[in-house]
Amino acid sequence: MSQDRIQLKGMVFFGHHGVSPEEQSLGQRIEVDLEVETDLEPAGRADDPSLTIDYAELYRLTRDVVEGDSVALLETLAQAVSDRVRGDFDVSAVWVKVMKPGAPIEGSVLRYAAVEVQWESDDPDDTDDPGDGDEDGGE
């Protein structure tokens, strides 16, 4: 398995996510860190952008999820980003951290609340659709 990684840290978006109706209607800032593991050696040796994952595409995919449909849980956002990355790009691992700065927790003072999801392929040649539920290829 490759140890090469592409990282996008500190992406900031505005989304309408949360358990309370106020969070869903007013919205708030959502921050995302994304790491993907993929073989970067061919691109690095050839200096060929077509042999790597376009960082801008990863950013746009993340933005589309976070600024898209409202969900209640940060876990749902993180999983949706992971699933989209796995479905759109040839990666062997994905890490997604979703942060809600100043999360509305009564009586709290905190920088942010966050969740992190991680997926790593057991098989470097794994091309299963992350949402198909058919892990063994059978019925």
C-alpha positions in Angstrom: 0.0 0.0 0.0 1.2 3.5 -0.9 2.3 5.8 1.9 2.0 8.9 -0.4 -0.6 11.4 0.6 -2.4 14.5 -0.7 -3.6 16.8 2.1 -6.0 19.7 2.0 -6.1 21.3 5.5 -8.3 24.1 6.8 -10.9 24.2 4.1 -13.7 26.6 5.2 -17.3 26.5 4.0 -20.7 27.7 5.1 -23.3 25.0 5.7 -26.7 24.5 7.2 -26.0 21.4 9.4 -26.9 20.5 12.9 -29.5 18.9 15.1 -31.3 22.1 16.1 -33.7 23.9 13.7 -31.6 27.1 14.2 -28.4 25.5 13.0 -30.2 24.2 9.9 -31.9 27.5 9.1 -29.1 30.0 10.0 -26.1 27.9 9.0 -22.6 28.2 10.3 -18.9 27.9 9.3 -17.8 24.3 8.8 -14.1 23.4 8.5 -12.7 20.3 6.8 -9.3 18.6 6.6 -9.0 15.9 3.9 -6.2 13.4 3.3 -6.0 10.8 0.6 -3.5 8.1 0.1 -2.5 7.3 -3.5 0.6 6.5 -5.4 2.3 9.9 -6.2 5.5 8.4 -7.6 4.5 8.3 -11.3 3.4 12.0 -11.3 6.4 13.1 -9.2 8.9 11.4 -11.6 7.2 12.5 -14.8 6.1 16.0 -13.6 2.8 15.2 -15.3 -0.4 16.6 -13.7 -2.5 13.9 -15.5 -0.9 11.2 -13.3 -2.1 12.6 -10.0 -5.3 13.7 -8.3 -6.2 17.4 -9.0 -6.3 19.2 -5.6 -8.9 21.6 -7.0 -11.2 18.6 -7.8 -10.9 17.4 -4.2 -11.7 20.9 -2.9 -14.8 21.2 -5.2 -16.1 17.8 -4.2 -15.7 18.6 -0.5 -17.4 22.0 -1.0 -20.3 20.4 -2.9 -21.0 18.1 0.0 -20.6 20.6 2.8 -22.6 23.4 1.0 -25.2 20.9 -0.3 -28.1 19.3 1.5 -28.6 19.9 5.2 -27.8 17.0 7.5 -28.0 16.7 11.3 -24.7 15.1 12.0 -21.0 16.0 11.3 -20.6 12.2 11.0 -22.9 12.3 8.0 -20.9 15.0 6.3 -17.6 13.3 6.9 -18.9 10.0 5.6 -20.4 11.6 2.5 -17.0 13.3 1.6 -15.2 10.0 2.1 -17.7 8.1 0.0 -17.5 10.7 -2.8 -13.7 10.7 -2.8 -13.6 6.9 -2.9 -16.1 6.8 -5.7 -14.4 9.5 -7.9 -10.7 8.8 -7.4 -8.2 5.9 -7.3 -7.2 6.1 -3.6 -6.1 3.4 -1.1 -7.2 5.5 2.0 -9.2 8.5 3.0 -9.2 10.6 6.1 -11.8 13.3 6.6 -12.1 15.6 9.7 -15.1 17.9 9.9 -15.1 20.7 12.5 -17.8 23.0 13.7 -16.2 26.0 15.3 -17.9 27.2 18.5 -20.5 24.4 18.4 -23.6 25.4 20.3 -23.2 23.3 23.5 -25.0 25.0 26.4 -22.5 26.3 29.0 -19.4 25.4 27.0 -16.4 27.3 25.8 -14.7 25.3 23.1 -12.7 26.0 19.9 -14.6 23.4 17.9 -16.4 20.1 17.9 -15.2 17.6 15.4 -15.5 14.1 14.0 -13.0 12.2 11.9 -13.7 9.2 9.6 -11.1 7.0 8.1 -11.3 4.4 5.4 -8.4 2.2 4.3 -8.6 -0.5 1.6 -7.6 -4.0 2.6 -6.8 -4.6 -1.1 -4.7 -2.0 -2.9 -6.6 -3.0 -6.1 -10.0 -2.4 -4.4 -12.4 -0.7 -6.8 -15.7 -1.4 -5.0 -18.3 1.3 -5.0 -18.3 2.5 -1.4 -22.1 2.6 -1.3 -23.0 -0.6 -3.0 -23.0 -2.7 0.1 -21.6 -5.7 -1.8 -18.2 -6.2 -0.3 -17.7 -9.8 -1.5 -18.9 -9.3 -5.1 -21.5 -12.0 -4.6 -25.2 -12.1 -3.7 
